[in-house]
Amino acid sequence: MKLVRWRRFTWNLKELPALNEPLKGLLQLRPAAAEEREQVERVILSALTLDSTWGNTLPAFRARLENHLDAIFRSQDVPALVVSHGPRVIAASAIGAFAGMENHLLSGPCVLLEYHNRGIGTALLHASLSHLRATGLNSAHGIARENSISARFLYPKFGSSSTECEYDLGLPENATT
């Protein structure tokens, strides 16, 4: 069995720099509506499925993600941020805005493959961190598989620090947060 390694990224939200390159054209970044829950899940799972570093851990993560999405869409005003291209949701980031969470970026910014390399993930990460700062958090955490696209290219942005960590993909003890 292959050992799964995880990285925990931490951002000091008090020192979050401005975003230098906002989204262009018909792309719109906005909070997800309650009725978009299934669409958010589809986009996240589609993006993760095409990232080969997830491999055989995706089924376990999927169960955890579904549980988190159910909880945050019931309990938070802004459970996720999405980027839409016209009426189509092309990127999503599920957010847990509760103090003390081990992972505030529940899914991390997930962008459909055909929209990669356009700055969408960066804009979505910045918006997610800005939202967490607006909720009163001073720091935020994101956990990513080592060598994943997020860990290599996205999460190091905006002044994060990173450490190796253990992350259990089993369902959380308290599945409501």
Secondary structure in CASP SS format (residue, H / E / C, confidence):
PFRMAT SS
TARGET T0000
AUTHOR 0000-0000-0000
METHOD secondary structure of the structure
MODEL  1
M C 1.00
K C 1.00
L C 1.00
V C 1.00
R C 1.00
W E 1.00
R E 1.00
R E 1.00
F E 1.00
T E 1.00
W E 1.00
N E 1.00
L H 1.00
K H 1.00
E H 1.00
L C 1.00
P C 1.00
A C 1.00
L C 1.00
N C 1.00
E C 1.00
P C 1.00
L C 1.00
K C 1.00
G C 1.00
L C 1.00
L E 1.00
Q E 1.00
L E 1.00
R E 1.00
P E 1.00
A C 1.00
A C 1.00
A H 1.00
E H 1.00
E H 1.00
R H 1.00
E H 1.00
Q H 1.00
V H 1.00
E H 1.00
R H 1.00
V H 1.00
I H 1.00
L H 1.00
S H 1.00
A H 1.00
L H 1.00
T H 1.00
L C 1.00
D C 1.00
S C 1.00
T C 1.00
W C 1.00
G H 1.00
N H 1.00
T H 1.00
L H 1.00
P H 1.00
A H 1.00
F H 1.00
R H 1.00
A H 1.00
R H 1.00
L H 1.00
E H 1.00
N H 1.00
H H 1.00
L H 1.00
D H 1.00
A H 1.00
I H 1.00
F H 1.00
R H 1.00
S H 1.00
Q C 1.00
D C 1.00
V C 1.00
P C 1.00
A E 1.00
L E 1.00
V E 1.00
V E 1.00
S E 1.00
H E 1.00
G C 1.00
P C 1.00
R E 1.00
V E 1.00
I E 1.00
A E 1.00
A E 1.00
S E 1.00
A E 1.00
I E 1.00
G C 1.00
A C 1.00
F C 1.00
A C 1.00
G C 1.00
M C 1.00
E C 1.00
N C 1.00
H C 1.00
L E 1.00
L C 1.00
S C 1.00
G C 1.00
P C 1.00
C E 1.00
V E 1.00
L C 1.00
L H 1.00
E H 1.00
Y H 1.00
H C 1.00
N C 1.00
R C 1.00
G C 1.00
I H 1.00
G H 1.00
T H 1.00
A H 1.00
L H 1.00
L H 1.00
H H 1.00
A H 1.00
S H 1.00
L H 1.00
S H 1.00
H H 1.00
L H 1.00
R H 1.00
A H 1.00
T C 1.00
G C 1.00
L C 1.00
N C 1.00
S E 1.00
A E 1.00
H E 1.00
G E 1.00
I E 1.00
A E 1.00
R E 1.00
E C 1.00
N C 1.00
S C 1.00
I H 1.00
S H 1.00
A H 1.00
R H 1.00
F H 1.00
L H 1.00
Y C 1.00
P C 1.00
K C 1.00
F C 1.00
G C 1.00
S C 1.00
S E 1.00
S E 1.00
T E 1.00
E E 1.00
C E 1.00
E C 1.00
Y C 1.00
D C 1.00
L C 1.00
G C 1.00
L C 1.00
P C 1.00
E C 1.00
N C 1.00
A C 1.00
T C 1.00
T C 1.00
END
